[in-house]
């Protein structure tokens, strides 16, 4: 069934079943209007903690709070009918213990009606993933470049080159064994991404990885050209809406300066015109 023909959102098990099949399509969204545009086209829509940088002007994702995630998750939920909603767990909401992760994941899912949560980490987070899954919380894993760990990873650099490859393979195996239904591979060398995809039994979702992954995800504001503070190599611009929007704003400003806007069609008369019908005639007038 095509995405546009789908009438109900897929479940995590439906995503898992796509392993090795038709590639999985996904994007981020942070608002209702954007979610409505991608509903039914994307298999799942992620409310990413990238919202902190894209919409709130933060320098990293580390300042994103539970409240911010839930607010944007509720907005996206209102725009989705045929795509699954996945929610990022923000920094500090799950690392302390499996119990902390469970409390916060349960809150996120209850308040956004999400189908799953996503958290960063491989071997180190395997016990937490297993704890959540055993309690009915579907988990999408995220390994490779994990933006919440940039202070320990040395910035936004490619992960898994050279000797790091075996560690990343171990991460992929660990999240698979823990019960994650899919795993995001971010900024991973193509050959390694292909190897992970062939070895694990759950779908891999690439972002800066390989076309051989089981699916792909991008930040929607990146691919539409709305967020232009920087452009990672793995982003393809499918539109340049930011440039178009700035040009439109400049046109508006020019018309305001020239008093061409608002025009007659955009303003209201002091008094609505009185509607008149055909003049009435008397019998004498028709004689």
JOWOJO-V495758 format. One record per residue. N is the residue number from 1. RES is the residue in three letters. PSI is psi in whole degrees, -180 to 180 (NA if undefined). D_CENTER is the distance of its C-alpha to the mean C-alpha in Angstrom with 1 decimal. Layout:
# JOWOJO-V495758
{{N	RES	PSI	D_CENTER} {N	RES	PSI	D_CENTER}}
This chain:
# JOWOJO-V495758
{{1	UNK	134	22.6} {2	UNK	159	20.4} {3	UNK	-40	16.9} {4	UNK	-20	18.3} {5	UNK	-12	21.2} {6	UNK	135	19.3} {7	UNK	-19	20.2} {8	UNK	155	18.5} {9	UNK	143	15.3} {10	UNK	159	15.8} {11	UNK	165	16.6} {12	UNK	-39	16.1} {13	UNK	-30	19.5} {14	UNK	-40	18.6} {15	UNK	-45	15.9} {16	UNK	-38	18.6} {17	UNK	-12	21.2} {18	UNK	0	19.4} {19	UNK	123	20.7} {20	UNK	4	22.7} {21	UNK	-147	22.1} {22	UNK	129	20.1} {23	UNK	142	17.1} {24	UNK	133	13.8} {25	UNK	130	11.2} {26	UNK	153	7.4} {27	UNK	165	4.6} {28	UNK	161	1.4} {29	UNK	150	3.8} {30	UNK	-8	6.6} {31	UNK	161	9.5} {32	UNK	-50	11.5} {33	UNK	-40	12.7} {34	UNK	-39	9.5} {35	UNK	-40	8.5} {36	UNK	-36	12.2} {37	UNK	-35	12.1} {38	UNK	-5	9.9} {39	UNK	130	11.4} {40	UNK	-18	13.8} {41	UNK	-43	12.9} {42	UNK	142	10.0} {43	UNK	-42	11.3} {44	UNK	153	8.4} {45	UNK	128	5.0} {46	UNK	129	3.3} {47	UNK	98	4.2} {48	UNK	154	5.3} {49	UNK	-3	8.8} {50	UNK	-13	8.5} {51	UNK	-31	8.7} {52	UNK	-39	12.3} {53	UNK	-41	13.0} {54	UNK	-44	11.2} {55	UNK	-22	12.3} {56	UNK	-1	15.0} {57	UNK	18	16.8} {58	UNK	158	17.1} {59	UNK	-18	18.4} {60	UNK	-178	16.3} {61	UNK	-3	14.0} {62	UNK	-24	17.2} {63	UNK	3	17.8} {64	UNK	135	14.8} {65	UNK	167	16.4} {66	UNK	-42	16.0} {67	UNK	-40	16.8} {68	UNK	-45	14.0} {69	UNK	-44	11.4} {70	UNK	-41	13.3} {71	UNK	-48	13.8} {72	UNK	-32	10.2} {73	UNK	-40	9.7} {74	UNK	-38	12.8} {75	UNK	-46	11.9} {76	UNK	-39	8.9} {77	UNK	-38	11.4} {78	UNK	-21	14.0} {79	UNK	-1	12.3} {80	UNK	135	11.9} {81	UNK	-35	15.1} {82	UNK	5	14.7} {83	UNK	145	11.3} {84	UNK	141	10.8} {85	UNK	127	8.7} {86	UNK	135	8.0} {87	UNK	130	8.4} {88	UNK	141	9.1} {89	UNK	126	12.8} {90	UNK	163	13.8} {91	UNK	132	16.8} {92	UNK	-2	20.0} {93	UNK	-4	18.9} {94	UNK	-12	19.8} {95	UNK	-26	22.0} {96	UNK	-45	25.3} {97	UNK	159	26.0} {98	UNK	-34	24.8} {99	UNK	-43	26.1} {100	UNK	-43	24.0} {101	UNK	-41	20.9} {102	UNK	-44	22.0} {103	UNK	-47	22.7} {104	UNK	-37	19.4} {105	UNK	-41	17.3} {106	UNK	-39	19.6} {107	UNK	-46	19.1} {108	UNK	-47	15.3} {109	UNK	-38	15.7} {110	UNK	-38	18.7} {111	UNK	-12	17.3} {112	UNK	-8	14.0} {113	UNK	37	15.2} {114	UNK	157	12.4} {115	UNK	-17	13.5} {116	UNK	165	12.9} {117	UNK	159	12.1} {118	UNK	137	11.3} {119	UNK	156	13.8} {120	UNK	144	15.3} {121	UNK	151	18.8} {122	UNK	-106	21.1} {123	UNK	-43	24.8} {124	UNK	-25	24.7} {125	UNK	6	22.1} {126	UNK	-44	23.6} {127	UNK	-38	25.8} {128	UNK	-44	23.0} {129	UNK	-46	20.9} {130	UNK	-39	24.1} {131	UNK	-45	24.9} {132	UNK	-48	21.7} {133	UNK	-40	22.0} {134	UNK	-18	25.7} {135	UNK	20	24.9} {136	UNK	19	22.6} {137	UNK	106	19.1} {138	UNK	139	17.1} {139	UNK	130	15.6} {140	UNK	127	13.3} {141	UNK	168	14.9} {142	UNK	116	13.9} {143	UNK	177	16.9} {144	UNK	-130	18.2} {145	UNK	114	17.0} {146	UNK	103	15.7} {147	UNK	-26	14.9} {148	UNK	-11	16.4} {149	UNK	21	19.6} {150	UNK	-27	20.2} {151	UNK	-22	23.4} {152	UNK	-16	24.8} {153	UNK	-7	23.4} {154	UNK	30	25.0} {155	UNK	-165	22.0} {156	UNK	60	19.3} {157	UNK	160	21.6} {158	UNK	139	21.5} {159	UNK	142	22.0} {160	UNK	13	24.4} {161	UNK	146	27.2} {162	UNK	-129	30.8} {163	UNK	-17	31.6} {164	UNK	-16	28.1} {165	UNK	-44	27.4} {166	UNK	-38	29.2} {167	UNK	-38	27.3} {168	UNK	-36	24.0} {169	UNK	-41	25.5} {170	UNK	-38	26.7} {171	UNK	-46	23.2} {172	UNK	-43	21.9} {173	UNK	-38	25.0} {174	UNK	-43	24.8} {175	UNK	-30	21.3} {176	UNK	-49	22.4} {177	UNK	-29	25.6} {178	UNK	-17	24.1} {179	UNK	8	22.3} {180	UNK	143	18.6} {181	UNK	-11	17.5} {182	UNK	164	15.4} {183	UNK	131	15.0} {184	UNK	131	12.7} {185	UNK	111	15.2} {186	UNK	130	14.4} {187	UNK	57	17.1} {188	UNK	138	19.7} {189	UNK	144	22.8} {190	UNK	-46	22.8} {191	UNK	-42	25.9} {192	UNK	-41	24.6} {193	UNK	-41	21.3} {194	UNK	-38	23.5} {195	UNK	-45	25.9} {196	UNK	-45	23.3} {197	UNK	-38	21.9} {198	UNK	-25	25.6} {199	UNK	-34	26.6} {200	UNK	157	24.0} {201	UNK	4	23.9} {202	UNK	157	20.2} {203	UNK	142	17.6} {204	UNK	135	16.3} {205	UNK	112	12.8} {206	UNK	142	13.6} {207	UNK	102	12.2} {208	UNK	40	15.5} {209	UNK	-94	17.5} {210	UNK	149	19.2} {211	UNK	-13	19.2} {212	UNK	-6	21.0} {213	UNK	162	18.1} {214	UNK	-11	17.4} {215	UNK	176	13.9} {216	UNK	152	11.6} {217	UNK	145	8.1} {218	UNK	158	7.6} {219	UNK	122	6.2} {220	UNK	-36	6.8} {221	UNK	-27	9.4} {222	UNK	-52	11.0} {223	UNK	-20	11.7} {224	UNK	-3	12.9} {225	UNK	25	15.0} {226	UNK	-34	14.1} {227	UNK	115	13.6} {228	UNK	16	16.9} {229	UNK	-35	18.0} {230	UNK	163	17.9} {231	UNK	104	16.9} {232	UNK	154	16.6} {233	UNK	-34	18.7} {234	UNK	-3	16.1} {235	UNK	129	14.3} {236	UNK	129	15.8} {237	UNK	114	16.0} {238	UNK	-11	16.1} {239	UNK	168	17.1} {240	UNK	59	18.6} {241	UNK	-28	17.6} {242	UNK	-44	18.2} {243	UNK	-42	21.8} {244	UNK	-40	22.3} {245	UNK	-42	21.3} {246	UNK	-40	23.6} {247	UNK	-40	26.4} {248	UNK	-40	26.1} {249	UNK	-39	26.3} {250	UNK	-39	29.3} {251	UNK	-43	30.9} {252	UNK	-47	30.6} {253	UNK	-42	32.2} {254	UNK	-43	35.0} {255	UNK	-35	35.8} {256	UNK	-45	35.9} {257	UNK	-38	38.2} {258	UNK	2	40.4} {259	UNK	31	40.5} {260	UNK	-15	39.2} {261	UNK	133	36.5} {262	UNK	149	36.8} {263	UNK	179	39.1} {264	UNK	-32	41.5} {265	UNK	-8	39.0} {266	UNK	0	36.6} {267	UNK	168	39.3} {268	UNK	140	41.4} {269	UNK	158	45.2} {270	UNK	-37	47.3} {271	UNK	134	48.5} {272	UNK	138	47.3} {273	UNK	143	50.0} {274	UNK	128	52.4} {275	UNK	130	52.2} {276	UNK	141	55.7} {277	UNK	-173	57.0} {278	UNK	144	60.2} {279	UNK	138	63.4} {280	UNK	145	65.5} {281	UNK	153	69.1} {282	UNK	163	72.2} {283	UNK	-37	74.8} {284	UNK	-36	77.2} {285	UNK	-25	74.8} {286	UNK	-4	74.5} {287	UNK	NA	78.2}}
